[in-house]
Amino acid sequence: MSTTNPRVKSKEHVYDSLIVGAGISGLCAAIKMKKNGYTDFKIIEKAERVGGTWRDNTYPGCGCDVPSSLYSFSFAPSSKWSHLFARQPEILSYLEEVGKDYGISELIDFGTELENAQWNEEEGLWVIDTLVGERREITYARTVVFATGPITEPQIPALPGLETFEGEMFHSANWNHEYDLTNKRVAVIGTGASAIQFVPQIQPKVKKLHVFQRTAPWVLPKPDLDLGDASKKVIGRFPAIQRTWRKSVAQTLNVINFGLRNPAALKPVSNAAKQLLRVQIKDKELRKAVTPNFTLGCKRILFSNNYYPALQADNVNLIPHGLVGVEGNSVIGANGERHEVDAIIWGTGFEVSHPPIGRKVFNTKGQRLSDLWKDSSPEAYLGTALKDVPNAFLVLGPNVLVYDSFIRLAEAQLDYIIDGLKKIKREGLRRVVIKPSVLQKHNERVQENLKSTVFNSGGCQSYYLDQNGRNFAAWPWSLRVLQRRLRSFNLADYEVIRKVNSKQDAA
Ligand SMILES: Cc1cc2nc3c(=O)[nH]c(=O)nc-3n(C[C@H](O)[C@H](O)[C@H](O)COP(=O)(O)OP(=O)(O)OC[C@H]3O[C@@H](n4cnc5c(N)ncnc54)[C@H](O)[C@@H]3O)c2cc1C
């Protein structure tokens, strides 16, 4: 179903803006809107709670790999973190608390899923078709903020024989807590960011753990201090400590980012990591098997103190190959190794190059975005403004990824978006859409500058690259440059139609 002018039935209320999603980005959007006196909006969230990533990922050991002083909103520091790197349950509680403290929770329509979003040219508004349980509801809004998440769709490879597996099977993002792993023979597929967190947690429980590793990741030690009650009290009492802590983490990440853009600078870090491998892993064969064969930083750098020790436990078998098939209850590695297991846990990450929101949104030509992205991946101006999609902004869209806290990226983008929303309202603009020439020039520069970064030149196949090898995820410059570019919404970058005379006006 697609029309360029969906019918507008009864216009009970046309919101200035609709926010879709109540994860970190949606909450932050709402808080910043309120702070800016932009109040005629609501949020829809398909689930029954806020939190997004941190509501859905509940696997054992789940936590953030950026220190919490930085993985928290700039305007809502917390002194409650149990460790330097917070665990999933406390991040979820933090988000719920922030939602309540800032009066956002009551603005959210929970259990409401965006099904279809179409722009009505005549009325100059978005017609948002939602599903509330079985019931369909329509919301009208002048602008939309899609805060629907960058890493949401669990990826499970379609392997031969998978349907014949009779045991238990789940992805790390949909952990089955009802299933007792005690004394079970388990295959873990993948050794990415989630797997290295849950492998050490389940290893002591299971009878046998077969870890299938297609590519060995770089794993660095995690400086994960237990903060304890005394430190928390001090941090709570002296906010300056919190600010200094945040600043120093930001500076450290800035240095790492410099290295990602100038891979030679990371050589000493990878040498230190190899040295550490020699100390941590005694068995030469195993050490060889877990030594990465690509430049550090090409895939996300992982941090763990207990992953390598877990791999060396007697009940663990590291298979330095991918899984190629399943036959009954046997899992088969690319080296031909076969093992009978009771459960398969997919630590295979997420499909990120085709954001699911693309299946729900139509451009002004009546084309579904996912159809346009089918053979490639999305492009956007500053990761937010899409071609032929007026008055709508994506949070954490393509090519804004900097090695930092996603919260800082979302905050920077939202400052830009809200500046835009305010200008649209203040100047009575009816329709604002990114100029194709601006978008094209921007993306050409992004792609050109990504060539020398470690993401493109580091010799790995990472989730930054789409099926054609195009880097759709990373930002090629520093976070500071991104923040500067996002400081102000420049109407000159957009084609603008003013409300009064509906006359196109290249602002
Ligand atoms: C396991 C894991 C660990 C991570 N660790 C880190 C880390 O350590 N540091 C870091 O910086 N980043 C990390 N990330 C990235 C993380 O996704 C972001 O940091 C952040 O949580 C993204 O927030 P978001 O609000 O943009 O998206 P999400 O958290 O994905 O929230 C999107 C929300 O939109 C809702 N939604 C989606 N579609 C619809 C629809 N059609 N209708 C209505 N609602 C909808 C969803 O239900 C969800 O609540 C991690 C991601 C994962 C998966």
The ligand as an SDF file (V2000), in Angstrom:
LIG
                    3D

 53 58  0  0  0  0  0  0  0  0999 V2000
   23.9810   -5.5640   23.3560 C   0  0  0  0  0  0  0  0  0  0  0  0
   24.3030   -4.1430   23.0200 C   0  0  0  0  0  0  0  0  0  0  0  0
   25.2630   -3.4650   23.7450 C   0  0  0  0  0  0  0  0  0  0  0  0
   25.5620   -2.1340   23.4410 C   0  0  0  0  0  0  0  0  0  0  0  0
   26.5250   -1.5080   24.1650 N   0  0  0  0  0  0  0  0  0  0  0  0
   26.8210   -0.2320   23.8910 C   0  0  0  0  0  0  0  0  0  0  0  0
   27.8430    0.4510   24.6290 C   0  0  0  0  0  0  0  0  0  0  0  0
   28.4640   -0.1110   25.5040 O   0  0  0  0  0  0  0  0  0  0  0  0
   28.0910    1.7430   24.3090 N   0  0  0  0  0  0  0  0  0  0  0  0
   27.4150    2.3890   23.3200 C   0  0  0  0  0  0  0  0  0  0  0  0
   27.6780    3.5680   23.0790 O   0  0  0  0  0  0  0  0  0  0  0  0
   26.4440    1.7720   22.6140 N   0  0  0  0  0  0  0  0  0  0  0  0
   26.1500    0.4810   22.8650 C   0  0  0  0  0  0  0  0  0  0  0  0
   25.1780   -0.1510   22.1300 N   0  0  0  0  0  0  0  0  0  0  0  0
   24.4410    0.5810   21.0920 C   0  0  0  0  0  0  0  0  0  0  0  0
   23.0530    0.9720   21.6050 C   0  0  0  0  0  0  0  0  0  0  0  0
   22.1170    0.4760   20.7120 O   0  0  0  0  0  0  0  0  0  0  0  0
   22.9320    2.4670   21.7460 C   0  0  0  0  0  0  0  0  0  0  0  0
   23.9080    2.8730   22.6780 O   0  0  0  0  0  0  0  0  0  0  0  0
   21.5880    2.9870   22.2520 C   0  0  0  0  0  0  0  0  0  0  0  0
   21.0130    2.1600   23.2070 O   0  0  0  0  0  0  0  0  0  0  0  0
   20.6230    3.2170   21.1000 C   0  0  0  0  0  0  0  0  0  0  0  0
   19.4720    3.8300   21.6150 O   0  0  0  0  0  0  0  0  0  0  0  0
   18.2550    4.2090   20.6720 P   0  0  0  0  0  0  0  0  0  0  0  0
   17.2300    4.8090   21.5310 O   0  0  0  0  0  0  0  0  0  0  0  0
   18.7650    4.9930   19.5290 O   0  0  0  0  0  0  0  0  0  0  0  0
   17.7780    2.8250   20.0670 O   0  0  0  0  0  0  0  0  0  0  0  0
   17.1100    1.5960   20.8050 P   0  0  0  0  0  0  0  0  0  0  0  0
   17.6860    1.4140   22.1430 O   0  0  0  0  0  0  0  0  0  0  0  0
   17.1830    0.4580   19.8640 O   0  0  0  0  0  0  0  0  0  0  0  0
   15.5950    2.0380   20.9960 O   0  0  0  0  0  0  0  0  0  0  0  0
   14.7000    2.1390   19.9170 C   0  0  0  0  0  0  0  0  0  0  0  0
   13.2850    2.0670   20.4410 C   0  0  0  0  0  0  0  0  0  0  0  0
   12.3760    2.2520   19.3730 O   0  0  0  0  0  0  0  0  0  0  0  0
   11.3160    1.3290   19.4850 C   0  0  0  0  0  0  0  0  0  0  0  0
   10.7750    1.0900   18.1480 N   0  0  0  0  0  0  0  0  0  0  0  0
   11.4320    0.5870   17.0770 C   0  0  0  0  0  0  0  0  0  0  0  0
   10.6150    0.5060   16.0110 N   0  0  0  0  0  0  0  0  0  0  0  0
    9.4210    0.9770   16.4040 C   0  0  0  0  0  0  0  0  0  0  0  0
    8.1670    1.1420   15.7520 C   0  0  0  0  0  0  0  0  0  0  0  0
    7.9850    0.7880   14.4520 N   0  0  0  0  0  0  0  0  0  0  0  0
    7.1260    1.6710   16.4480 N   0  0  0  0  0  0  0  0  0  0  0  0
    7.2820    2.0310   17.7660 C   0  0  0  0  0  0  0  0  0  0  0  0
    8.4560    1.8780   18.4260 N   0  0  0  0  0  0  0  0  0  0  0  0
    9.5090    1.3590   17.7640 C   0  0  0  0  0  0  0  0  0  0  0  0
   11.9700    0.0950   20.0940 C   0  0  0  0  0  0  0  0  0  0  0  0
   11.0280   -0.7500   20.7290 O   0  0  0  0  0  0  0  0  0  0  0  0
   12.9580    0.7160   21.0680 C   0  0  0  0  0  0  0  0  0  0  0  0
   12.4050    0.8940   22.3430 O   0  0  0  0  0  0  0  0  0  0  0  0
   24.8750   -1.4840   22.4000 C   0  0  0  0  0  0  0  0  0  0  0  0
   23.9130   -2.1790   21.6450 C   0  0  0  0  0  0  0  0  0  0  0  0
   23.6410   -3.4840   21.9420 C   0  0  0  0  0  0  0  0  0  0  0  0
   22.6080   -4.2210   21.1280 C   0  0  0  0  0  0  0  0  0  0  0  0
  1  2  1  0
  2  3  1  0
  2 52  2  0
  3  4  2  0
  4  5  1  0
  4 50  1  0
  5  6  2  0
  6  7  1  0
  6 13  1  0
  7  8  2  0
  7  9  1  0
  9 10  1  0
 10 11  2  0
 10 12  1  0
 12 13  2  0
 13 14  1  0
 14 15  1  0
 14 50  1  0
 15 16  1  0
 16 17  1  0
 16 18  1  0
 18 19  1  0
 18 20  1  0
 20 21  1  0
 20 22  1  0
 22 23  1  0
 23 24  1  0
 24 25  2  0
 24 26  1  0
 24 27  1  0
 27 28  1  0
 28 29  2  0
 28 30  1  0
 28 31  1  0
 31 32  1  0
 32 33  1  0
 33 34  1  0
 33 48  1  0
 34 35  1  0
 35 36  1  0
 35 46  1  0
 36 37  1  0
 36 45  1  0
 37 38  2  0
 38 39  1  0
 39 40  1  0
 39 45  2  0
 40 41  1  0
 40 42  2  0
 42 43  1  0
 43 44  2  0
 44 45  1  0
 46 47  1  0
 46 48  1  0
 48 49  1  0
 50 51  2  0
 51 52  1  0
 52 53  1  0
M  END
$$$$
